[in-house]
Amino acid sequence: MVGLIPPEVHVFSLKAKVAVVTGGGSGIGLATVRRLAEAGASVVVADIVPQDALAAEIGGLSIAVDVADDREVAELMESTVRHLGKIDIVVNNAGIALPDTDDDIATVDDDTYRRLFDVNSLGVAHGIKHAAPWMSDGGSIVNVSSLAGVIGFPGFPAYAMSKAGVIGVTRAAALQLAPRRIRVNVVCPGFVDTPMAENDPVDYGRLSEAVVPLGRLVKPEEVAAAIHFLASDDAAMVTGQIMNVGGGISAGVSAQIVDQALGDST
């Protein structure tokens, strides 16, 4: 079939867009920075550690920021506009996990809850709060949560609570910013092959083979692809939505587990 897409239209193009990506130095953030830059955006790599080499590689800008600090996030957005003139896209991706302490709901302490909330939930709220006044009408905010905020996982109470908060603030912001056509969506990855997963004592590769219907870890680039779509004008009527990127784990019990259970029972 010919003629569905005019030749002058570049699907998912981000040409002439300015994007800010928090946590852009590694994992999902790094994959997103590179993907958005390849799609034509001028990208600000915002990370707690300066990312000058990466910024130079993509022709972007590096700004160090602690997303848990309201003042630093305000300065990030102001600096972006000062250097690049506007903000079209914000990806609130920065997040942490505390695998050595966040394990048992009966013993996890308040400091763990607060630390994860400050970065994972409040960090996203700061990004929305301080980006929105500067953003171009019709822009896009994409927040990164987790399937731990959507469905239950044993052993992640504080992390799950902090990620569920991202979903709540996404929906509220989507409604409030809709009159300006600023779309706000959330991507919820499952088990992703990132440095965060590598530093966890859990063998997520083996776990994924057992519980994920598609049978493997998610690649950071696959999450970045979902973020790219939501950031683009092609998603102009998508807002307030949750996009799960977990290999089908949110759909229900995997065939692998069913086969194992039935095999054990015979």
Residue, then its C-alpha position, 0 to 999 in steps of 0.5 A: m500500500v502506497g501513500l499512507i505516510p507522506p515522504e516529507v513526514h519522518v515518523f517519531s522525528l524529534k527534529a528541533k526539539v529540546a529534551v531533558v533526561t534525568g538519570g541520563g548517564s547509565g541504564i535506561g537514561l543512557a539508552t534514552v539520551r542516545r535514542l532521542a539524540e539520534a531522532g534529532a533532539s538536542v538533549v540535556v544529560a542531567d545526572i548526579v554525576p557530570q556527563d561531559a563525555l556523553a554530552a560531547e558524543i551526542g552534541g548535547l549538554s551536561i548538567a549535574v543535578d540531584v533530583a531530590d533537591d527542589r532547588e537543583v531541579a529548578e536550576l536544571m530547567e532554567s539552565t536548559v532554557r538559558h542555553l537552548g532556548k526552550i524545553d519540549i520534552v522531559v524524561n524523569n528517569a532518575g531513580i534508585a534502589l536499595p537492595d541491601t535494606d529494602d526487603d522485608i515489610a516487617t523490618v524495613d525502616d523509615d529512612t529507607y522509605r524516605r530515601l526512596f521516596d525523595v529520589n523516585s517519587l519526589g524527584v519526578a514531582h520536582g521535574i514536572k513542577h519545574a519543567a512545566p512553566w518553561m515547556s512549549d505548549g504541546g510538549s511531552i513529559v515521560n516519567v519512568s516508574s516500574l512494574a513494581g508500582v503496578i503489580g505486587f512483588p515480594g521483597f520490595p515494599a519501599y521501592a514499590m511504594s515510591k514507584a507507585g507514587v510516580i503513577g499517581v503524580t503522572r495522572a494528576a499532572a496529565l489532567q492539569l497540563a492538558p489545557r496546554r496540550i502538554r502530555v504526561n505519561v509513565v513507562c513501567p519497565g519490568f526486570v531490566d538489564t541495567p547496572m542497578a540490576e547488576n548490583d542487586p544480589v538477586d539473579y534477575g536473568r534467571l528470575s526473568e527466564a522463570v516468570v517473564p512470559l517472553g523469557r528474558l530481561v528487558k533491554p534498556e534500548e527497549v524501554a527507550a523505544a517506548i519513551h521515544f514514542l511517547a515523547s514524539d508528536d506521533a503520540a499527540m493524543v496519548t496522555g495520562q497512560i501507563m505503558n508497561v514494558g516487561g515482557g508480558i509479566s503484567a498480563g499474568v502467570s507465565a507458561q514457564i511457571v505453569d509448566q513447572a507447577l504442573g510438572d511438580s504435581t504429577 
